[in-house]
Amino acid sequence: MPWSQHSDPGLENHADAPTLQAYAAYERTPDDATLRHIARCPQCMADLVSLRSQLPARPARESRAHCPPVEAIQAYALDQLKGAQKRSVEAHIKECLRCAAEVAASREFLVEPAPQRAGVAAAAQEMIRRVLATLVPVSPEVNLALRDLSAWDEDAKVQVFAAEGVKVSLRKTADEAAHGTFLLNGEISEDEAASPFIAISARLLRVADEMAEAEPTVVAEVPIVADSFFEFDHVPPGAYQIELLLSDRLIVVASVVV
Amino acid sequence: MSQPRDLGLDILAHRCVQESIKYRAHFDNDPHYCLELWRRALGDKLGEAWTWLFDCYEDQVRRWLHSHPLAFAVLKVESESYFITETFARIWQANERKPLKVDDLGKIIEYAKQTLNTVILALCRKQRPDGLDDDQDVANEDPPTLGLSMEEFIQGKISARELWDCIMASTHDALEQQLVYLMWLCEWRPREIVAAFPAVYGSTKRVDQMRANIVERVRRRCPHLVPANVRR
């Protein structure tokens, strides 16, 4: 089936034929903007792949001429090879330091847990960034915003936390639907200086006895509405953490006592 | 709530990004939105879906790239965009040869990550740092060796796998591990290493000294792997 045409207006300026040909043959890598266009544009990508299929494979360095293809090395690293193919790659790896190193690097990247990685960039790149919010004084405008959510309760308790230009306001009120429990309403607001984000989900975690050093357990997860509001209901008294998942980071309110 | 199949591409892609972020943060997530986007791009071969797919996963591939143990080296040879584009090109090419299965999001994401790994390894095998290829002095310089001949490997006296593990275990810090990768996997010569990382390694003399220290530690740590007459 042919690839259907796209309608993205940003994709009108296609890579020209000489550029694509030189890139397909690994003779000259285009600039970053052209590369990104080729990757996004189905027409240019189809042309690139078609050109590549007509060209001979790019030769490896002389010292690697007898090494198995990188795909075979990777498959060996992932224990995906069987029978004669496995024995053949295994025999080569016993003799070839470079292929042994490729197996190790592949395992480190694809299999092993993050903390063992050697690279400078390390594993934090894979995980979402965690930011700890700190308690800050309640300002009048925060209270106003919370009052707008629902009728103001005289007994309401408000706490405000801040992290990297983002403010998280929490209000605790008695949950009339379940005796002895509470409603936790939250609002996220941002400073002008804060980097733009999409607010996705909020999670409430119960913190066990601090002495027990147990990991907090998730008790509820709710969507953040309109990039700002979230609510946990039927929350029994106790110690909690709140995690707010934004598009570029996870804001952690480490200590919320209900 | 609308089924993923009923959603327009823009909404589908937006949900895909959100669910991917939830996945990375270990929040509850629904893989069906992402799977539907992959299905439309690779199964139905909708060009617009391909563009959305790229937009959704470009950052993910970039993060993988930077977490690769060879990233520090290969990014001296080609830009981020090269590795991202090559990864998508290989996925496209593989799907052309034989349609990829898109019924398990974990597997398709794993496949994409493995594809990036092959792009990185292939580049290490084929290209040296730019600008030094034409330098005749460098071209005539032998790549650093451990002082072991291929015959010793072939005769089965030494297992390259054991030796590599021993070399890595003998390094003291990330800088030495990087040097080990540069010298014995990427086959960069000392002058190339210094040219690519002047602030880190300073001079070829320092590279040689670091190399000698590592070899000495390997020899002490695993004497059965490295003959005593090894060049230090």
Contacts between the chains, C-beta under 8 A, distances in Angstrom:
chain1	res1	chain2	res2	distance
A	1	B	44	7.9
A	1	B	45	5.3
A	2	B	45	7.3
A	3	B	45	5.0
A	3	B	46	7.7
A	3	B	47	4.9
A	3	B	50	7.3
A	4	B	45	6.9
A	4	B	46	5.4
A	4	B	47	5.1
A	4	B	48	7.4
A	5	B	47	5.7
A	6	B	47	3.9
A	6	B	48	4.3
A	6	B	50	7.4
A	6	B	51	5.4
A	7	B	48	6.1
A	8	B	48	6.6
A	8	B	51	5.3
A	11	B	51	6.7
A	26	B	126	7.7
A	29	B	78	6.1
A	29	B	79	7.6
A	29	B	82	5.5
A	32	B	79	5.5
A	32	B	80	7.7
A	32	B	81	4.1
A	35	B	79	7.4
A	35	B	81	4.0
A	35	B	82	6.1
A	35	B	84	7.7
A	35	B	85	4.5
A	36	B	81	5.5
A	36	B	84	7.7
A	36	B	85	7.0
A	38	B	85	5.7
A	38	B	89	7.8
A	39	B	54	5.6
A	39	B	58	7.7
A	39	B	81	7.7
A	39	B	84	6.2
A	39	B	85	4.1
A	39	B	88	4.7
A	39	B	89	7.3
A	40	B	50	7.8
A	40	B	51	5.0
A	40	B	54	4.7
A	40	B	55	7.1
A	41	B	51	7.1
A	42	B	47	3.5
A	42	B	50	4.6
A	42	B	51	6.8
A	43	B	47	7.2
A	45	B	50	7.2
A	45	B	88	7.0
A	45	B	89	6.4
A	45	B	92	5.4
A	46	B	92	7.5
A	48	B	89	5.9
A	49	B	89	6.1
A	49	B	92	5.3
A	49	B	93	4.8
A	49	B	96	6.2
A	52	B	89	7.5
A	52	B	93	6.9
A	53	B	93	7.5
A	58	B	126	5.9
A	59	B	126	7.5
A	60	B	125	4.7
A	60	B	126	5.6
A	61	B	125	6.1
A	61	B	126	6.4
A	61	B	187	7.0
A	63	B	143	7.7
A	63	B	187	6.3
A	64	B	125	4.8
A	67	B	125	7.4
A	70	B	118	4.8
A	70	B	121	4.1
A	70	B	122	5.1
A	70	B	125	6.9
A	71	B	118	5.7
A	73	B	121	6.8
A	74	B	114	6.1
A	74	B	117	5.8
A	74	B	118	5.8
A	74	B	121	7.2
A	78	B	114	7.5
A	93	B	160	6.3
A	93	B	161	5.7
A	94	B	153	7.2
A	94	B	156	7.1
A	94	B	159	5.1
A	94	B	160	5.9
A	94	B	161	6.5
A	95	B	150	7.3
A	95	B	153	4.1
A	95	B	154	5.6
A	95	B	160	5.8
A	96	B	153	7.2
A	96	B	160	5.5
A	97	B	146	7.4
A	97	B	153	7.6
A	97	B	160	4.5
A	97	B	163	6.2
A	97	B	164	6.0
A	97	B	184	5.9
A	98	B	184	6.9
A	98	B	185	5.6
A	98	B	187	7.3
A	99	B	160	7.3
A	100	B	160	4.1
A	100	B	161	4.5
A	100	B	163	7.2
A	100	B	164	4.2
A	101	B	164	5.2
A	101	B	181	7.1
A	101	B	184	6.2
A	101	B	185	4.1
A	102	B	121	5.5
A	102	B	124	7.8
A	102	B	185	6.8
A	103	B	161	7.2
A	104	B	164	5.7
A	104	B	165	7.2
A	104	B	168	6.9
A	105	B	68	7.6
A	105	B	69	5.0
A	105	B	70	5.8
A	105	B	121	7.4
A	105	B	181	7.4
A	105	B	185	7.0
A	106	B	117	5.7
A	106	B	121	7.2
A	108	B	69	5.0
A	109	B	64	7.9
A	109	B	67	7.2
A	109	B	68	5.1
A	109	B	69	6.2
A	109	B	113	7.8
A	109	B	117	5.6
A	110	B	110	7.9
A	110	B	113	6.5
A	110	B	114	6.3
A	110	B	117	6.1
A	114	B	67	7.6
A	117	B	67	6.7
A	117	B	69	6.0
A	118	B	69	5.2
A	118	B	168	7.5
A	118	B	174	6.0
A	118	B	177	4.2
A	118	B	178	7.6
A	118	B	181	8.0
A	119	B	67	6.8
A	119	B	68	6.5
A	119	B	69	4.5
A	119	B	70	7.5
A	119	B	71	5.7
A	119	B	72	6.1
A	119	B	174	7.4
A	119	B	178	7.8
A	120	B	72	5.7
A	120	B	174	5.7
A	120	B	178	7.3
A	121	B	66	4.1
A	121	B	67	5.8
A	121	B	68	8.0
A	121	B	71	5.7
A	121	B	72	7.3
A	122	B	67	6.8
A	123	B	67	5.9
A	125	B	63	4.7
A	125	B	64	7.8
A	125	B	66	4.6
A	125	B	67	4.4
A	126	B	24	7.5
A	126	B	63	6.0
A	126	B	64	7.3
A	126	B	67	5.2
A	127	B	24	6.7
A	127	B	25	8.0
A	128	B	21	6.9
A	128	B	24	5.0
A	128	B	25	4.4
A	198	B	18	7.2
A	200	B	18	5.3
A	200	B	21	5.9
A	200	B	22	6.4
A	200	B	27	7.8
A	201	B	22	6.1
A	201	B	27	5.3
A	201	B	28	7.8
A	203	B	27	6.3
A	221	B	27	6.3
A	221	B	28	5.4
A	243	B	25	7.8
A	245	B	21	6.5
A	245	B	22	6.5
A	245	B	25	5.2
A	245	B	27	5.7
A	247	B	17	7.5
A	247	B	18	8.0
A	247	B	21	5.9
A	250	B	25	5.4
